[in-house]
Amino acid sequence: MSTATTTSIEPSAPPARSPLVSWLAVISVMAGIFSIVTTEILPIGLLTSIGSSFTISDGMAGLMMTMPGFLAAISAPLVTVATGRIDRRLMLGAFVLVLALANFLAAVASSYWLVLISRVMVGVTIGGFWSIGAGLAGRLVPAESVGRATSVIFSAVPLGSVLGVPLGTFIGDIAGWRTTFLAMGSFALCVLVVLLLTVPALPAGRVTRLNVLAGMLRSLNTRFALMVTFLVVLAHFGTYTYVTPFLEQVTHLSSGLITVFLLVFGAAGIAGNFLGGSAVVRYPRATFAAAAAMIAGATLLLPVLGKWDLGALALLTVWGVAYGAIPVCSQTWFTKASPDSPEASSVLFTASFQATISLGALVGGGVVDHSSSALVMTLGGATAVLTVLAVWVHRVRNVPWPTAVQ
């Protein structure tokens, strides 16, 4: 890839900092991502209560998942290009502030359209913060600690599911869904304070141009990465967005048990994240295919075995382990497809992932409104099967992974 497609702006070296302050900076970035992930998927646990407050259908309420993804997909590449010369510390703080304001707006919204406006703000935050924060570990800690710091930052993703969403659902059950968003807004303000106190000035480094992203699409491996990511994320979020209505209407669980089931799903996701992260380095195709196959099996069997509490719980556990591995599998595939452009790979991964989250929620909402949550699970399972087939085609064609230019 031509070096003319990037602009190099060497940042000044930050002053020497104590290890404690450096790791507090890492934790503040992790907390920022945790608050973003939690806010993004929070409506999954609050879907029916928010919908009943505004007298809208489950499918219409699913727009709360659709809006952030589409905006994140647009803002990820645009923010990377437009803010490339602005201090990263200031940009991180600005996006966390927008996140706090979005949560406060949702908490006081007098109409559903105001809730959707708040979700637009969340989407801009997702694309902006992720495009900057995901690769900051190397600028916050010494070189020998970068791997560990990166793991800490990305642990926010499964933690958002295992802690954020069940806790938010619990708060919503006892104090109302508006209180949940109020709490998330307050948490974001706390993150903002810690971030500004601990993260050093971060002048811009390398600036990725839009033609880098366009050039990546000429790679067969990148196109496969887009295809398998599209299919598996469509399968997951087209179904998981409406798992609460399914557990209410088919499994007949109480709101308290639904919270417990979502907690189990999140805990399984953490396990899947570490298992997938360990396996995907050596077996990128097999790990991706196995995760997609587990999602397919779980969602296809839910309409049959999900009528019983234990059956639903067992399948949600399998599903959680599988989905926990999907983000790292997808990101690894994008990175292996363009090893010389890690930042551009991260932006393309974020944009495609978020856009498909929105499409999955939108398609699933249409099916729920015109049919049932059980049919959503069946269609999602069939889509996950297509993911396995796509990975198999990549393997059969024996498409080689490119090597990085030294």
Secondary structure as UniProt FT lines:
FT   HELIX           3..5
FT   STRAND          6..8
FT   HELIX           19..41
FT   HELIX           43..54
FT   HELIX           58..61
FT   HELIX           63..82
FT   TURN            83..85
FT   HELIX           88..108
FT   HELIX           112..133
FT   TURN            134..135
FT   HELIX           137..140
FT   HELIX           143..145
FT   HELIX           146..154
FT   HELIX           156..159
FT   HELIX           160..164
FT   HELIX           165..175
FT   HELIX           177..198
FT   STRAND          206..208
FT   HELIX           210..216
FT   TURN            217..218
FT   HELIX           220..240
FT   TURN            241..242
FT   HELIX           243..249
FT   HELIX           255..280
FT   TURN            281..282
FT   HELIX           284..305
FT   TURN            306..307
FT   HELIX           309..337
FT   TURN            339..340
FT   HELIX           342..370
FT   HELIX           373..396
FT   TURN            397..398
//
